[in-house]
Amino acid sequence: MKKALTRIALASAVFGLPLATYAATINNVSDAGSFIINTINGIIVPVLFAIAFIVFIWGAFQVFILGATNGKAKDDGKNHMLWGLIGFFVMVSVWGLVNILTGTVGFGNNTGPSGGTPSAGVQIGG
C-alpha cells in the first residue's frame, strides 16, 4: 500500500510540474481563477472519475468472479462497488459546484449564447 501511495505521489509530481510552470505566467485574479477552474475541470475531475470507475469495476469483478466461491471476496467487492459509487456521486457534486462557480463568478470560458434570439427557420407574417 505504501508503494502505491509513493507511486501516486510521484506521478502527481510529474504531471503537476507543467501546471506549476504555467502558474508562474498568471497575471491577475481572473487568470488565476480560470487556471484553477480549468485545472479542476480538465485534469482532476476526469482522473478521479477514472479512479472511481476502476474501483467500481474491481468491486464488480470481486463480487461476480471471485465471490462465486468465496464469501469474503464477495463482501469486499460489494464494499468496493459502494465506494466507487460514492466516488462518482462526490465527483459529480464537485463538478456541478465548480461549474456553478464558473457561471456565477465569471471564471473560465463561459461566453454564453451569441447572435440574438434563436429562430426556428419558419417565417410568420410579413
Sequence and secondary structure as in RCSB ss.txt:
>XXXX:A:sequence
MKKALTRIALASAVFGLPLATYAATINNVSDAGSFIINTINGIIVPVLFAIAFIVFIWGAFQVFILGATNGKAKD
DGKNHMLWGLIGFFVMVSVWGLVNILTGTVGFGNNTGPSGGTPSAGVQIGG
>XXXX:A:secstr
 HHHHHHHHHHHHHHHHHHHHHHTT  SHHHHHHHHHHHIIIIIHHHHHHHHHHHHHHHHHHHHTGGGT HHHHH
HHHHHHHHHHHHHHHHHHHHHHHHHHHHHH  SS     SSS   S     
